[in-house]
Amino acid sequence: EMFAVALRITAGLGLPQRRVDGLRGGAQLRFRIGPALGTNLVLAGETIPELGLRGYIGLAWLPVADWPMSAEVHVTDQPRNGDIAVRGVFEVGHRFGQTFALSTRLSYQGRNIDHSGFGVGLAATFDW
């Protein structure tokens, strides 16, 4: 319960502008220290050949029952194997039982002085 390793395999079609046909793949590896539904630290790395690399560290905590929060720092060259970017992410959600959660995510990403900005997103998560 205190430690976990997860491997995610990604599959998708090649990008036409890169003249790559057929199915392409990638992978993500995550290490978690701490309980999945409590305070934990996640270290992860990801590679998707046509998109690039990404590494991140995330801290998740549960300040109030059923209201998980997390903060993450990502370093990536995605989406085009381009310039290195740094992204900070804050997420807060609400769990409805053990299997379903809704959350919102705020982020700020910067590649250089001309390419940076805020982001916002919504997520629905189903765990089993």
N, C-alpha and C positions, 0 to 999 in steps of 0.2 A: 504493500500500500504506500510506502514512503518513497519508492523509486519506480520509475517506469521508462521503457524505451519503446518508441513507436516508429514504424517505417510506413511511409505513404508512397505509393506508386502512382504516377500521373501518366495519363495517355491522352493524346489528341492528334488532330490532323496537322500536317505541315503547313507552313505559311506559303501561299502561292507566290508572293513577291520574292521569296528566297529560293524558288524553284525546287522545293522539297515536297515530294509526293508521298502519300501513304501515312501510316500511323507512326507517331513519334512518342517518345517516353521521357520521363524524368523521375526524380525521387526526392523525398524529404525525410530526414532523420531527426527525431526529437528525443531529448532526455528530460525527464521531469523529476525534481526532487521535492517531496512533500505530497500530501494527499490530493487526489484529483479534485475533490469538492471542498478543499480548504486552502490555506495559504501554501503556495508552491512557487517554485522557480523553474522555468522552462528554457533550455538552450536548444536551438534548432539550426539546421542548415538545409538548403534546398538547391537543387540544380535542375533546370529545364533547358536543354541545349539551345533551343531557338529563342528563348526569352532571357536567360542569364542565371546568375547566382543570387542567393539571398541567405543571410544569416541573421538570427535575432536572439535576443534575450528578453524574457518576459516574467514579470512578477504578478501573481494573482492572489487576491485575498478576499475574504468574506466578512466585511465589517458589520453587516446586519444579515440575519438569516434570510436566505433566498434572494439576496441582492449582491451577486458577485461583481467584483471590479478587477481590472487588470491594467498594467502599464507595460509597454514594450518599446524597445529600441531596435530598429531594423537597419541593416546595412545591405545595399543591393545595387546591382547594375541592371536590373530588370526595368523596363520591359524589352530592351533591344540589345542586350550585351553592351550597353553604352557607358556613359559617365557614372561614377559612383554616387549614390544618393544615401542620405540618412533620413529616416522617418521615425518620429515619435508618435505613439498611439496610446490613447486612453479609452477604455471600454467599460461601460456599466450595463448591467442587465438584470433581469428578473427571472428566476427559475419557477416553473409551474410543475411541482413534483420532481421526481428524479430524472425524467427523460426529456423535458421540453423547456427551452429558455428563449426569451426575446431580449435583444440587446441593441445598444447604439454605440457607435465608435466615432471618436473624434481624432483627427491626426493632422500632423504638419510634416511636410516633406520638403527637402531642399537638395538640389543637385548643384546649382551654382547661383550666382546673384540674379540671373535672369530667369531661372526655372525653379520656382518654389511656390508653395501654397498650402492652404488648409484643405482638409477633406472631411467628409462625414458619411456614415453608412449605417444601415440597419441590418440586423441578422436574426434569423430564426434557426435554432439549433435543436436537433433531435439526437439524443445519446442513447445507446443501448449497451 
